[in-house]
Amino acid sequence: MASPRLSVVVCTHDRPRDLRRCLDALVALEDPVEVVVIDSASNPPCRILVETYRGRLPRLAYAREDEPGLSRARNRGVAEAQAEIVAFVDDDAAPRPDWAARLSAPFDSDSAVGCVGGACVAAFEDDVRRPRWLSDRLLQFAGITRFGTQPRETRSSSEWPFGANIAFRRAALPRAQPFSEALGRTANTLLSGEEWALVEEVRASGWKIWLAPQAVVEHTVHVERCTSRYYWRRLWWAGVSRARSTETAARLGLRLVVAAPIRLVLYALTRDRVHLYRTAETAGFLVERARGLLRAT
């Protein structure tokens, strides 16, 4: 049996129901792939669940990381994967049957493409009704993309792919452990930015970043992502992430401070809560920067 060109890394932590749905979708793919499940300190471990798919996924690997952390799990996935293209799918995302072919196609058509991102469409959890205030712009902070329907190279960092549906040419990865372990989700935080930092590094090395909207995963919107509390926390941690990852923190801090009152005005005019919740990003950034300065003294 020829080795597949695409390895799919699924990092999971304490979400067996979501993982089962994801693996069921990978079974239904039209093209062969290698599937690598990284158990990020699940309690209990998910090995038994994964092993039930051994016959239906001919190329299936399982590895466990005892210390939680999404970046750590993703780096382990890169180490375990065998294919020349390494894709990442969240455990609460279900790829459509043609996903693998759609995601791989840009790599085949252009050797300068180093990263490809697919679309993440909302799949609301059973019995969950979408609140009227949950706009499409706000859903981006729940991992739902909105970059249109035309395949193309990204125009700016605002269009960079989401980690729930992203692939890298292995040759474009800058090192053996490409994801910063100072960023990314852990068991108790909503820290993010690790895939953003990696995409920026890949682009800065001369590789193209490509969007493939027809490579679709259905990304579950859980009940907690339909609550106001989630978006206050999510945007706060987005600010913390930006404070930890940016090299132009002073300039960015000024921009965020200036933007805060403007966002309040936009919220008053549009009633789109994305503007309101983004003031938490400013607060998170400033608090984390202050903490960093205190640690440095």
C-alpha positions in Angstrom: 0.0 0.0 0.0 1.5 3.4 -1.1 1.9 5.9 1.7 -0.6 8.8 1.6 0.7 12.3 0.8 -1.4 13.8 3.6 -1.2 13.2 7.3 -4.1 14.4 9.4 -3.2 15.3 13.0 -6.1 15.4 15.5 -5.2 16.8 18.9 -7.8 16.0 21.6 -8.4 16.7 25.3 -11.4 15.3 27.2 -13.8 15.4 24.3 -14.6 11.8 23.4 -18.0 12.6 21.8 -16.4 15.2 19.5 -13.4 12.9 18.7 -15.8 10.1 17.7 -17.6 12.5 15.3 -14.3 13.6 13.9 -13.0 10.1 13.3 -16.2 9.0 11.8 -15.8 11.9 9.2 -12.2 10.8 8.5 -13.4 7.3 7.9 -15.7 8.7 5.2 -13.0 10.6 3.3 -12.8 9.8 -0.4 -9.0 9.8 -0.4 -6.6 7.8 1.8 -4.8 9.7 4.5 -2.7 8.9 7.6 -4.5 9.8 10.8 -2.5 10.7 13.9 -4.4 11.2 17.1 -2.5 13.0 19.9 -4.1 12.5 23.3 -3.3 15.7 25.2 -3.6 14.5 28.8 -7.2 13.3 28.5 -8.7 11.8 31.6 -9.4 9.0 31.1 -7.0 8.4 28.1 -8.8 8.0 24.7 -6.7 5.2 23.4 -9.5 2.6 23.7 -11.8 4.8 21.7 -9.2 5.4 19.0 -8.4 1.7 18.8 -12.0 1.0 17.8 -11.2 2.7 14.5 -8.1 0.6 13.7 -9.9 -1.5 11.1 -11.7 1.4 9.4 -8.6 3.7 9.3 -5.8 1.6 7.8 -3.1 4.2 8.7 -3.9 5.2 12.2 -1.5 6.2 14.9 -2.1 7.2 18.6 0.3 9.0 20.9 -0.2 10.5 24.3 1.2 13.7 25.9 0.9 13.6 29.6 1.3 17.4 30.0 -1.6 19.3 28.4 -1.1 22.1 25.9 -2.3 22.4 22.3 1.0 23.6 20.9 2.8 20.7 22.6 0.3 18.3 21.2 0.6 19.7 17.7 4.4 19.5 17.8 4.1 15.9 18.8 1.8 15.4 15.9 4.4 16.8 13.5 6.9 14.4 14.9 4.6 11.4 14.5 3.2 12.2 11.1 4.9 10.5 8.1 3.5 12.4 5.1 5.0 15.4 3.2 1.8 17.4 3.9 0.8 17.7 7.5 -2.8 18.9 8.2 -4.4 19.8 11.5 -8.1 19.3 12.3 -9.6 20.1 15.7 -11.3 17.2 17.5 -14.6 19.1 17.3 -14.4 19.4 13.5 -15.7 17.0 10.9 -14.2 17.1 7.4 -16.5 16.6 4.4 -15.7 13.6 2.2 -13.8 15.5 -0.5 -11.8 17.6 2.1 -8.5 15.8 1.7 -8.4 16.2 -2.1 -9.5 19.8 -1.9 -6.9 20.7 0.7 -4.0 18.9 -1.1 -4.8 20.4 -4.5 -3.0 23.8 -4.0 0.2 22.0 -2.9 0.1 19.9 -6.1 -0.6 22.9 -8.5 2.1 25.3 -7.0 5.4 24.2 -5.4 5.6 27.6 -3.8 2.5 27.0 -1.6 3.7 26.3 2.0 0.4 26.5 3.8 -3.3 25.9 2.9 -6.3 26.8 5.0 -9.8 25.4 4.4 -13.2 26.7 5.5 -14.8 26.1 8.9 -18.6 26.2 8.7 -20.7 26.3 11.8 -22.4 23.1 13.1 -24.3 24.0 16.2 -24.4 21.4 18.9 -27.6 19.3 19.3 -30.4 21.3 20.9 -28.4 24.5 20.7 -30.1 27.5 19.2 -27.9 30.3 17.8 -28.6 33.5 19.8 -29.7 36.5 17.7 -26.7 38.5 18.9 -24.2 35.9 17.7 -23.1 37.6 14.4 -21.0 36.0 11.7 -18.2 38.4 12.6 -18.3 37.2 16.2 -18.5 33.6 15.2 -14.9 34.0 13.9 -13.8 33.9 17.5 -15.5 30.5 17.8 -13.4 29.2 14.9 -15.8 29.9 12.0 -14.2 31.3 8.8 -15.6 33.9 6.5 -13.1 34.4 3.7 -15.5 33.8 0.7 -15.8 31.1 -1.9 -12.9 31.8 -4.3 -9.6 29.9 -3.9 -6.7 32.5 -3.7 -3.6 33.6 -2.0 -4.1 35.5 1.2 -4.0 39.3 0.9 -3.2 40.1 4.6 -2.8 38.5 8.0 -6.5 39.1 8.6 -7.2 36.3 6.2 -4.8 33.7 7.6 -6.2 30.2 8.0 -7.6 28.9 11.3 -5.9 26.0 13.2 -9.1 23.9 13.0 -8.5 23.3 9.3 -5.0 24.0 8.1 -2.1 22.2 6.4 1.6 22.8 5.9 4.1 21.4 3.4 6.6 19.8 5.7 9.5 21.5 3.8 8.0 24.8 4.8 8.0 24.1 8.5 10.8 26.1 10.1 11.9 23.6 12.7 11.1 20.2 14.2 8.8 21.8 16.8 7.2 24.6 14.8 4.4 25.7 17.2 5.4 28.0 20.0 4.6 26.3 23.3 4.4 29.7 25.0 1.2 30.1 23.0 -1.9 27.9 22.4 -4.6 26.4 24.5 -3.9 24.7 27.8 -6.4 23.0 30.1 -7.2 26.3 31.9 -6.7 29.1 29.4 -8.0 30.3 26.0 -4.5 31.4 25.0 -4.2 31.4 21.2 -2.0 32.7 18.4 0.3 29.7 17.9 -0.9 29.0 14.3 -0.9 32.7 13.5 2.8 33.0 14.6 3.7 29.9 12.5 1.8 31.1 9.4 3.7 34.4 9.7 7.0 32.6 9.9 6.2 30.4 6.9 5.1 33.5 4.8 8.2 35.5 5.9 10.4 32.6 4.6 9.0 33.1 1.1 6.2 30.5 1.0 2.7 31.3 -0.3 -0.3 31.1 2.1 -3.3 29.8 0.2 -7.1 29.7 0.9 -9.1 26.7 -0.3 -12.7 27.4 0.7 -14.0 24.2 -0.9 -11.9 22.2 1.7 -14.6 22.3 4.3 -14.9 21.0 7.9 -18.0 21.4 10.0 -16.8 23.0 13.2 -19.0 22.3 16.2 -20.3 25.4 18.1 -20.8 24.1 21.6 -23.3 25.6 24.0 -20.7 27.6 25.9 -19.8 29.3 22.6 -23.3 30.7 22.5 -22.9 32.6 25.8 -21.7 36.1 26.4 -19.2 34.9 29.0 -17.3 32.9 26.5 -16.6 35.9 24.2 -15.5 38.1 27.0 -13.0 35.4 28.0 -12.0 34.6 24.4 -11.2 38.2 23.5 -9.4 38.8 26.8 -7.1 35.9 26.0 -6.7 37.1 22.5 -5.3 40.3 23.9 -3.0 38.2 26.2 -1.8 36.2 23.2 -1.0 39.3 21.2 1.0 40.7 24.1 3.0 37.6 24.3 3.6 37.1 20.6 4.1 40.5 19.0 7.5 42.2 18.6 5.9 45.6 18.2 3.9 45.7 21.5 4.2 49.4 22.2 2.7 50.4 18.8 0.1 47.7 19.0 -0.9 48.8 22.5 -1.5 52.3 21.3 -3.6 51.1 18.4 -5.7 49.0 20.8 -6.2 51.8 23.3 -7.3 54.2 20.5 -9.6 51.5 19.0 -11.4 50.8 22.3 -13.7 53.9 22.3 -14.2 53.6 18.6 -15.5 50.1 19.1 -17.9 51.2 21.8 -19.3 53.7 19.3 -19.6 51.1 16.6 -21.4 48.8 19.0 -23.9 51.6 19.8 -24.5 52.1 16.1 -24.6 48.5 14.9 -25.5 46.5 18.0 -23.0 43.9 16.8 -21.4 42.6 20.0 -18.1 41.8 18.2 -17.2 45.5 18.8 -18.2 45.4 22.5 -16.3 42.2 23.2 -13.2 43.4 21.5 -12.7 46.0 24.2 -11.7 42.9 26.3 -8.9 42.3 23.9 -7.5 45.7 24.7 -7.8 45.0 28.5 -6.1 41.6 28.2 -3.3 43.1 26.1 -2.6 45.9 28.6 -2.7 43.7 31.7 -0.4 41.1 30.2 2.1 43.9 29.0 2.0 45.3 32.6 2.7 41.9 34.0 5.6 41.5 31.6 7.1 44.8 32.6 6.8 43.9 36.3 8.5 40.5 35.7 11.4 42.3 33.8 12.1 44.7 36.7 
